[in-house]
Amino acid sequence: MSRIPSIPLLSHTHTSRYPLFDQAVFYTEESGYVVECRNGTPMRLGRSGARGLVWRCPLRNCCNRSQKTTRLDSFFYRLKAPLERVLMVIYLFMARTRMTQLEMMTGLNARTLRTIVQGLYYVMEQDLTTDDVKAGGKDPETNERIIVRSMKVFGKRKDNRGHPADGVWVVVWRR
C-alpha cells in the first residue's frame, strides 16, 4: 500500500515570502499530481494575484501559456467566493446555523450562500443515490433477521391506472 505524503506543518517548513505556496508546490510534486494542458504538456503550479493558485503551462509555443484554476473538477469550481469562507459556510451549515446567521458571520451575499447550500444538497443526494446502505442480515447467534426495511409512498394516485405516485418516499428501518 502506497503512503500518501502529508503537507508539512508551517512551523516545520522553511520561511519564505509565500510559505503555503511553497508547501503546495512541494506536495503536488511529491505526490505525483499532474495537470496537463490541452496539448498534453504537464503544467506547473503558480501564483496569480487575485486568483490565488493556478496551473500554468510552462511552454510559450505549446498553448500560449494557458491557465487552469486549482479548483478545477471540484465542488468549488464555479464559486467565486474565497475558499476559506466557503469552507466556513459548509462547517456552519453542518452545525445547523440559520441562513441569516450564515450571512452575518461570513459576509457573503444570500444568493452566494444559496448556491453553496444547493451544491451541498446536490452532493449529498448524489452520495445517497450511488452508495446504497446495506443493512439487514441474520444475527449469527439466534439466526433472526436484524433489520427490516419497508418503503411507502405518501401521495395521491388516481384511479389505480399504474402511474407512479406523486409524493414522498419514506424508508423505515425497524428491528
CNS distance restraints for C-alpha pairs under 8 A (distance, minus, plus):
assign (resid   4 and name CA) (resid  31 and name CA) 6.71 0.50 0.50
assign (resid   5 and name CA) (resid  27 and name CA) 7.33 0.50 0.50
assign (resid   5 and name CA) (resid  30 and name CA) 7.25 0.50 0.50
assign (resid   5 and name CA) (resid  31 and name CA) 6.49 0.50 0.50
assign (resid   6 and name CA) (resid  27 and name CA) 7.29 0.50 0.50
assign (resid   7 and name CA) (resid  23 and name CA) 6.55 0.50 0.50
assign (resid   7 and name CA) (resid  24 and name CA) 7.57 0.50 0.50
assign (resid   7 and name CA) (resid  27 and name CA) 6.06 0.50 0.50
assign (resid   8 and name CA) (resid  12 and name CA) 6.55 0.50 0.50
assign (resid   8 and name CA) (resid  13 and name CA) 6.80 0.50 0.50
assign (resid   8 and name CA) (resid  23 and name CA) 7.20 0.50 0.50
assign (resid   9 and name CA) (resid  13 and name CA) 6.72 0.50 0.50
assign (resid  10 and name CA) (resid  19 and name CA) 7.36 0.50 0.50
assign (resid  10 and name CA) (resid  20 and name CA) 7.63 0.50 0.50
assign (resid  13 and name CA) (resid  19 and name CA) 7.56 0.50 0.50
assign (resid  13 and name CA) (resid  23 and name CA) 7.96 0.50 0.50
assign (resid  14 and name CA) (resid  19 and name CA) 7.40 0.50 0.50
assign (resid  15 and name CA) (resid  19 and name CA) 6.12 0.50 0.50
assign (resid  18 and name CA) (resid  22 and name CA) 6.35 0.50 0.50
assign (resid  19 and name CA) (resid  23 and name CA) 6.24 0.50 0.50
assign (resid  20 and name CA) (resid  24 and name CA) 6.16 0.50 0.50
assign (resid  21 and name CA) (resid  25 and name CA) 6.27 0.50 0.50
assign (resid  21 and name CA) (resid  47 and name CA) 7.81 0.50 0.50
assign (resid  21 and name CA) (resid  53 and name CA) 7.80 0.50 0.50
assign (resid  22 and name CA) (resid  26 and name CA) 6.10 0.50 0.50
assign (resid  23 and name CA) (resid  27 and name CA) 6.00 0.50 0.50
assign (resid  24 and name CA) (resid  28 and name CA) 6.22 0.50 0.50
assign (resid  25 and name CA) (resid  29 and name CA) 6.21 0.50 0.50
assign (resid  25 and name CA) (resid  45 and name CA) 6.32 0.50 0.50
assign (resid  26 and name CA) (resid  30 and name CA) 6.05 0.50 0.50
assign (resid  27 and name CA) (resid  31 and name CA) 5.95 0.50 0.50
assign (resid  28 and name CA) (resid  32 and name CA) 6.05 0.50 0.50
assign (resid  28 and name CA) (resid  33 and name CA) 5.22 0.50 0.50
assign (resid  28 and name CA) (resid  34 and name CA) 7.49 0.50 0.50
assign (resid  29 and name CA) (resid  33 and name CA) 6.61 0.50 0.50
assign (resid  34 and name CA) (resid  42 and name CA) 6.29 0.50 0.50
assign (resid  34 and name CA) (resid  43 and name CA) 7.11 0.50 0.50
assign (resid  35 and name CA) (resid  42 and name CA) 5.82 0.50 0.50
assign (resid  35 and name CA) (resid  43 and name CA) 5.64 0.50 0.50
assign (resid  35 and name CA) (resid  44 and name CA) 7.97 0.50 0.50
assign (resid  35 and name CA) (resid  55 and name CA) 7.33 0.50 0.50
assign (resid  36 and name CA) (resid  40 and name CA) 5.13 0.50 0.50
assign (resid  36 and name CA) (resid  41 and name CA) 5.25 0.50 0.50
assign (resid  36 and name CA) (resid  42 and name CA) 4.42 0.50 0.50
assign (resid  36 and name CA) (resid  43 and name CA) 5.41 0.50 0.50
assign (resid  36 and name CA) (resid  57 and name CA) 7.92 0.50 0.50
assign (resid  37 and name CA) (resid  41 and name CA) 5.48 0.50 0.50
assign (resid  37 and name CA) (resid  42 and name CA) 6.53 0.50 0.50
assign (resid  37 and name CA) (resid  43 and name CA) 6.35 0.50 0.50
assign (resid  37 and name CA) (resid  57 and name CA) 6.37 0.50 0.50
assign (resid  37 and name CA) (resid  63 and name CA) 7.51 0.50 0.50
assign (resid  37 and name CA) (resid  66 and name CA) 7.23 0.50 0.50
assign (resid  38 and name CA) (resid  63 and name CA) 7.36 0.50 0.50
assign (resid  39 and name CA) (resid  62 and name CA) 6.89 0.50 0.50
assign (resid  39 and name CA) (resid  63 and name CA) 7.04 0.50 0.50
assign (resid  41 and name CA) (resid  57 and name CA) 7.05 0.50 0.50
assign (resid  41 and name CA) (resid  62 and name CA) 7.81 0.50 0.50
assign (resid  42 and name CA) (resid  57 and name CA) 6.97 0.50 0.50
assign (resid  43 and name CA) (resid  55 and name CA) 5.72 0.50 0.50
assign (resid  43 and name CA) (resid  56 and name CA) 5.25 0.50 0.50
assign (resid  43 and name CA) (resid  57 and name CA) 4.51 0.50 0.50
assign (resid  43 and name CA) (resid  58 and name CA) 6.32 0.50 0.50
assign (resid  44 and name CA) (resid  55 and name CA) 5.44 0.50 0.50
assign (resid  44 and name CA) (resid  56 and name CA) 5.31 0.50 0.50
assign (resid  44 and name CA) (resid  57 and name CA) 6.27 0.50 0.50
assign (resid  44 and name CA) (resid  58 and name CA) 6.60 0.50 0.50
assign (resid  45 and name CA) (resid  53 and name CA) 6.78 0.50 0.50
assign (resid  45 and name CA) (resid  54 and name CA) 5.82 0.50 0.50
assign (resid  45 and name CA) (resid  55 and name CA) 4.59 0.50 0.50
assign (resid  45 and name CA) (resid  56 and name CA) 6.25 0.50 0.50
assign (resid  46 and name CA) (resid  53 and name CA) 5.70 0.50 0.50
assign (resid  46 and name CA) (resid  54 and name CA) 5.34 0.50 0.50
assign (resid  46 and name CA) (resid  55 and name CA) 5.98 0.50 0.50
assign (resid  46 and name CA) (resid  56 and name CA) 6.39 0.50 0.50
assign (resid  47 and name CA) (resid  51 and name CA) 7.82 0.50 0.50
assign (resid  47 and name CA) (resid  52 and name CA) 5.62 0.50 0.50
assign (resid  47 and name CA) (resid  53 and name CA) 4.69 0.50 0.50
assign (resid  47 and name CA) (resid  54 and name CA) 6.00 0.50 0.50
assign (resid  48 and name CA) (resid  52 and name CA) 5.26 0.50 0.50
assign (resid  48 and name CA) (resid  53 and name CA) 6.14 0.50 0.50
assign (resid  48 and name CA) (resid  54 and name CA) 6.51 0.50 0.50
assign (resid  51 and name CA) (resid  69 and name CA) 7.90 0.50 0.50
assign (resid  53 and name CA) (resid  69 and name CA) 6.95 0.50 0.50
assign (resid  53 and name CA) (resid  70 and name CA) 6.12 0.50 0.50
assign (resid  54 and name CA) (resid  67 and name CA) 6.41 0.50 0.50
assign (resid  54 and name CA) (resid  68 and name CA) 5.72 0.50 0.50
assign (resid  54 and name CA) (resid  69 and name CA) 4.67 0.50 0.50
assign (resid  54 and name CA) (resid  70 and name CA) 5.32 0.50 0.50
assign (resid  55 and name CA) (resid  67 and name CA) 5.49 0.50 0.50
assign (resid  55 and name CA) (resid  68 and name CA) 5.01 0.50 0.50
assign (resid  55 and name CA) (resid  69 and name CA) 6.09 0.50 0.50
assign (resid  55 and name CA) (resid  70 and name CA) 6.44 0.50 0.50
assign (resid  56 and name CA) (resid  65 and name CA) 6.14 0.50 0.50
assign (resid  56 and name CA) (resid  66 and name CA) 5.91 0.50 0.50
assign (resid  56 and name CA) (resid  67 and name CA) 4.55 0.50 0.50
assign (resid  56 and name CA) (resid  68 and name CA) 6.60 0.50 0.50
assign (resid  57 and name CA) (resid  62 and name CA) 7.90 0.50 0.50
assign (resid  57 and name CA) (resid  63 and name CA) 7.37 0.50 0.50
assign (resid  57 and name CA) (resid  64 and name CA) 7.83 0.50 0.50
assign (resid  57 and name CA) (resid  65 and name CA) 4.72 0.50 0.50
assign (resid  57 and name CA) (resid  66 and name CA) 5.66 0.50 0.50
assign (resid  57 and name CA) (resid  67 and name CA) 6.61 0.50 0.50
assign (resid  58 and name CA) (resid  65 and name CA) 6.25 0.50 0.50
assign (resid  59 and name CA) (resid  63 and name CA) 7.27 0.50 0.50
assign (resid  59 and name CA) (resid  64 and name CA) 7.17 0.50 0.50
assign (resid  59 and name CA) (resid  65 and name CA) 6.11 0.50 0.50
assign (resid  60 and name CA) (resid  64 and name CA) 4.81 0.50 0.50
assign (resid  60 and name CA) (resid  65 and name CA) 5.29 0.50 0.50
assign (resid  61 and name CA) (resid  65 and name CA) 7.86 0.50 0.50
assign (resid  68 and name CA) (resid  72 and name CA) 7.04 0.50 0.50
assign (resid  71 and name CA) (resid  75 and name CA) 7.78 0.50 0.50
assign (resid  71 and name CA) (resid  76 and name CA) 5.77 0.50 0.50
assign (resid  71 and name CA) (resid  77 and name CA) 4.83 0.50 0.50
assign (resid  72 and name CA) (resid  76 and name CA) 7.84 0.50 0.50
assign (resid  72 and name CA) (resid  77 and name CA) 5.35 0.50 0.50
assign (resid  73 and name CA) (resid  77 and name CA) 6.34 0.50 0.50
assign (resid  75 and name CA) (resid 119 and name CA) 7.60 0.50 0.50
assign (resid  76 and name CA) (resid  83 and name CA) 7.71 0.50 0.50
assign (resid  79 and name CA) (resid 116 and name CA) 7.95 0.50 0.50
assign (resid  81 and name CA) (resid  85 and name CA) 6.84 0.50 0.50
assign (resid  81 and name CA) (resid  86 and name CA) 6.60 0.50 0.50
assign (resid  81 and name CA) (resid 108 and name CA) 7.85 0.50 0.50
assign (resid  81 and name CA) (resid 112 and name CA) 7.91 0.50 0.50
assign (resid  82 and name CA) (resid  86 and name CA) 6.46 0.50 0.50
assign (resid  83 and name CA) (resid  87 and name CA) 6.21 0.50 0.50
assign (resid  84 and name CA) (resid  88 and name CA) 6.17 0.50 0.50
assign (resid  85 and name CA) (resid  89 and name CA) 6.18 0.50 0.50
assign (resid  85 and name CA) (resid 106 and name CA) 6.30 0.50 0.50
assign (resid  86 and name CA) (resid  90 and name CA) 6.29 0.50 0.50
assign (resid  86 and name CA) (resid 116 and name CA) 7.45 0.50 0.50
assign (resid  87 and name CA) (resid  91 and name CA) 6.18 0.50 0.50
assign (resid  88 and name CA) (resid  92 and name CA) 6.08 0.50 0.50
assign (resid  88 and name CA) (resid 106 and name CA) 7.38 0.50 0.50
assign (resid  89 and name CA) (resid  93 and name CA) 5.87 0.50 0.50
assign (resid  89 and name CA) (resid 102 and name CA) 6.73 0.50 0.50
assign (resid  89 and name CA) (resid 106 and name CA) 7.11 0.50 0.50
assign (resid  89 and name CA) (resid 113 and name CA) 7.55 0.50 0.50
assign (resid  89 and name CA) (resid 116 and name CA) 7.83 0.50 0.50
assign (resid  90 and name CA) (resid  94 and name CA) 6.19 0.50 0.50
assign (resid  90 and name CA) (resid 116 and name CA) 7.86 0.50 0.50
assign (resid  90 and name CA) (resid 117 and name CA) 7.71 0.50 0.50
assign (resid  90 and name CA) (resid 120 and name CA) 7.86 0.50 0.50
assign (resid  91 and name CA) (resid  95 and name CA) 6.33 0.50 0.50
assign (resid  92 and name CA) (resid  96 and name CA) 6.47 0.50 0.50
assign (resid  92 and name CA) (resid  97 and name CA) 5.53 0.50 0.50
assign (resid  92 and name CA) (resid 102 and name CA) 7.12 0.50 0.50
assign (resid  93 and name CA) (resid  97 and name CA) 5.42 0.50 0.50
assign (resid  93 and name CA) (resid  98 and name CA) 7.62 0.50 0.50
assign (resid  93 and name CA) (resid 102 and name CA) 7.82 0.50 0.50
assign (resid  93 and name CA) (resid 117 and name CA) 7.70 0.50 0.50
assign (resid  97 and name CA) (resid 101 and name CA) 6.53 0.50 0.50
assign (resid  97 and name CA) (resid 102 and name CA) 6.54 0.50 0.50
assign (resid  98 and name CA) (resid 102 and name CA) 6.18 0.50 0.50
assign (resid  99 and name CA) (resid 103 and name CA) 6.15 0.50 0.50
assign (resid  99 and name CA) (resid 110 and name CA) 7.78 0.50 0.50
assign (resid  99 and name CA) (resid 113 and name CA) 7.66 0.50 0.50
assign (resid 100 and name CA) (resid 104 and name CA) 6.37 0.50 0.50
assign (resid 101 and name CA) (resid 105 and name CA) 5.98 0.50 0.50
assign (resid 102 and name CA) (resid 106 and name CA) 5.91 0.50 0.50
assign (resid 102 and name CA) (resid 107 and name CA) 7.89 0.50 0.50
assign (resid 102 and name CA) (resid 113 and name CA) 7.79 0.50 0.50
assign (resid 103 and name CA) (resid 107 and name CA) 5.50 0.50 0.50
assign (resid 103 and name CA) (resid 108 and name CA) 5.57 0.50 0.50
assign (resid 103 and name CA) (resid 109 and name CA) 6.49 0.50 0.50
assign (resid 103 and name CA) (resid 110 and name CA) 6.25 0.50 0.50
assign (resid 103 and name CA) (resid 113 and name CA) 7.32 0.50 0.50
assign (resid 104 and name CA) (resid 108 and name CA) 7.72 0.50 0.50
assign (resid 108 and name CA) (resid 112 and name CA) 6.50 0.50 0.50
assign (resid 108 and name CA) (resid 113 and name CA) 6.71 0.50 0.50
assign (resid 109 and name CA) (resid 113 and name CA) 6.38 0.50 0.50
assign (resid 110 and name CA) (resid 114 and name CA) 6.19 0.50 0.50
assign (resid 111 and name CA) (resid 115 and name CA) 6.31 0.50 0.50
assign (resid 112 and name CA) (resid 116 and name CA) 6.33 0.50 0.50
assign (resid 113 and name CA) (resid 117 and name CA) 6.14 0.50 0.50
assign (resid 114 and name CA) (resid 118 and name CA) 5.93 0.50 0.50
assign (resid 115 and name CA) (resid 119 and name CA) 6.14 0.50 0.50
assign (resid 116 and name CA) (resid 120 and name CA) 6.31 0.50 0.50
assign (resid 117 and name CA) (resid 121 and name CA) 6.25 0.50 0.50
assign (resid 118 and name CA) (resid 122 and name CA) 6.16 0.50 0.50
assign (resid 119 and name CA) (resid 123 and name CA) 6.20 0.50 0.50
assign (resid 120 and name CA) (resid 124 and name CA) 6.18 0.50 0.50
assign (resid 121 and name CA) (resid 125 and name CA) 6.05 0.50 0.50
assign (resid 122 and name CA) (resid 126 and name CA) 6.15 0.50 0.50
assign (resid 123 and name CA) (resid 127 and name CA) 6.20 0.50 0.50
assign (resid 124 and name CA) (resid 128 and name CA) 6.26 0.50 0.50
assign (resid 125 and name CA) (resid 129 and name CA) 6.24 0.50 0.50
assign (resid 126 and name CA) (resid 130 and name CA) 6.09 0.50 0.50
assign (resid 127 and name CA) (resid 131 and name CA) 5.79 0.50 0.50
assign (resid 128 and name CA) (resid 132 and name CA) 6.41 0.50 0.50
assign (resid 135 and name CA) (resid 147 and name CA) 6.65 0.50 0.50
assign (resid 136 and name CA) (resid 145 and name CA) 6.65 0.50 0.50
assign (resid 136 and name CA) (resid 146 and name CA) 5.52 0.50 0.50
assign (resid 136 and name CA) (resid 147 and name CA) 4.56 0.50 0.50
assign (resid 136 and name CA) (resid 148 and name CA) 6.42 0.50 0.50
assign (resid 137 and name CA) (resid 145 and name CA) 5.64 0.50 0.50
assign (resid 137 and name CA) (resid 146 and name CA) 6.04 0.50 0.50
assign (resid 137 and name CA) (resid 147 and name CA) 7.13 0.50 0.50
assign (resid 138 and name CA) (resid 142 and name CA) 7.89 0.50 0.50
assign (resid 138 and name CA) (resid 143 and name CA) 5.26 0.50 0.50
assign (resid 138 and name CA) (resid 144 and name CA) 5.21 0.50 0.50
assign (resid 138 and name CA) (resid 145 and name CA) 4.49 0.50 0.50
assign (resid 138 and name CA) (resid 146 and name CA) 5.74 0.50 0.50
assign (resid 139 and name CA) (resid 143 and name CA) 4.96 0.50 0.50
assign (resid 139 and name CA) (resid 144 and name CA) 5.45 0.50 0.50
assign (resid 139 and name CA) (resid 145 and name CA) 6.34 0.50 0.50
assign (resid 139 and name CA) (resid 146 and name CA) 6.18 0.50 0.50
assign (resid 145 and name CA) (resid 175 and name CA) 7.98 0.50 0.50
assign (resid 146 and name CA) (resid 175 and name CA) 5.81 0.50 0.50
assign (resid 147 and name CA) (resid 173 and name CA) 6.52 0.50 0.50
assign (resid 147 and name CA) (resid 174 and name CA) 5.63 0.50 0.50
assign (resid 147 and name CA) (resid 175 and name CA) 4.59 0.50 0.50
assign (resid 148 and name CA) (resid 173 and name CA) 5.85 0.50 0.50
assign (resid 148 and name CA) (resid 174 and name CA) 5.44 0.50 0.50
assign (resid 148 and name CA) (resid 175 and name CA) 6.02 0.50 0.50
assign (resid 149 and name CA) (resid 171 and name CA) 6.98 0.50 0.50
assign (resid 149 and name CA) (resid 172 and name CA) 5.76 0.50 0.50
assign (resid 149 and name CA) (resid 173 and name CA) 4.77 0.50 0.50
assign (resid 149 and name CA) (resid 174 and name CA) 6.57 0.50 0.50
assign (resid 150 and name CA) (resid 171 and name CA) 5.98 0.50 0.50
assign (resid 150 and name CA) (resid 172 and name CA) 5.36 0.50 0.50
assign (resid 150 and name CA) (resid 173 and name CA) 6.71 0.50 0.50
assign (resid 151 and name CA) (resid 169 and name CA) 6.82 0.50 0.50
assign (resid 151 and name CA) (resid 170 and name CA) 5.73 0.50 0.50
assign (resid 151 and name CA) (resid 171 and name CA) 4.58 0.50 0.50
assign (resid 151 and name CA) (resid 172 and name CA) 6.27 0.50 0.50
assign (resid 152 and name CA) (resid 169 and name CA) 5.80 0.50 0.50
assign (resid 152 and name CA) (resid 170 and name CA) 5.40 0.50 0.50
assign (resid 152 and name CA) (resid 171 and name CA) 6.67 0.50 0.50
assign (resid 153 and name CA) (resid 165 and name CA) 7.11 0.50 0.50
assign (resid 153 and name CA) (resid 167 and name CA) 6.30 0.50 0.50
assign (resid 153 and name CA) (resid 168 and name CA) 5.75 0.50 0.50
assign (resid 153 and name CA) (resid 169 and name CA) 4.63 0.50 0.50
assign (resid 153 and name CA) (resid 170 and name CA) 6.30 0.50 0.50
assign (resid 154 and name CA) (resid 166 and name CA) 7.95 0.50 0.50
assign (resid 154 and name CA) (resid 167 and name CA) 5.36 0.50 0.50
assign (resid 154 and name CA) (resid 168 and name CA) 5.51 0.50 0.50
assign (resid 154 and name CA) (resid 169 and name CA) 6.58 0.50 0.50
assign (resid 154 and name CA) (resid 170 and name CA) 7.61 0.50 0.50
assign (resid 155 and name CA) (resid 165 and name CA) 6.20 0.50 0.50
assign (resid 155 and name CA) (resid 166 and name CA) 5.45 0.50 0.50
assign (resid 155 and name CA) (resid 167 and name CA) 4.18 0.50 0.50
assign (resid 155 and name CA) (resid 168 and name CA) 6.71 0.50 0.50
assign (resid 156 and name CA) (resid 165 and name CA) 6.23 0.50 0.50
assign (resid 156 and name CA) (resid 166 and name CA) 6.17 0.50 0.50
assign (resid 156 and name CA) (resid 167 and name CA) 7.02 0.50 0.50
assign (resid 157 and name CA) (resid 163 and name CA) 7.50 0.50 0.50
assign (resid 157 and name CA) (resid 164 and name CA) 7.69 0.50 0.50
assign (resid 157 and name CA) (resid 165 and name CA) 5.42 0.50 0.50
assign (resid 157 and name CA) (resid 166 and name CA) 7.19 0.50 0.50
